[in-house]
Amino acid sequence: MPVEPPPSNWLLPDPRNCEPGANVVGAGADLEPGTLLAAYRCGLFPMHLDGGAIGWWSPDPRGIIPLDRLRVTSSMRQSARRFQVTFDGAFDEVIAACGDRPEGERWINDDIRAAFTRLHELGWAHSVEVRRAGVLVGGLYGVESGGLFAGESMFHRERDASKVALMALVARLRDCGGRRLLDVQWATEHLTSLGAVEIPRDDYLDVLAGVIDERPCISS
């Protein structure tokens, strides 16, 4: 089971008090494990702003993937048969691969990577690895607290590899039972093609409040 870190020294903003449509609801604080967990539990996640400060984001609308709406194509099913999937087998490699983007797209900087690695060591951040013939070719990572799994990033080096990671995650969450919320932050065109939908921020916070006391799935 995950280890609860010391509580945060910071008072984080309440997304319900923010302007509708605003995505960034605060700035500052730190990336200590207690701060990160408090943020996810109240509907926030961190991403650095252009000036270098830590921004606390709560998009309106918010992207989620309902577990019963994941779109699995025949290509994804065929790919799943040639890949091997594991959980928490190579967190460092997965977050490094997720951060390997062109310079202007690198939001997973050294601070973010170190912070989520600490969360992983405490049992709160998790990775899904997809391999072919033993070689890592795709995966994703995110944070689990109660019935929330907050997906942070994914990558692929072979076609459909990241989609297979998502398939495996959804299957694991569904098998656990209970109330589950798969948060993907924004419903991008790619994620929408896989079943992601957008819901108003207040609706997201209502759902979050209803799942946060569930037993964890991947951590259990």
Order of alpha helices (4+ residues) and beta strands (2+ residues): beta-alpha-beta-beta-beta-alpha-beta-alpha-alpha-beta-beta-beta-alpha-beta-alpha-beta-alpha
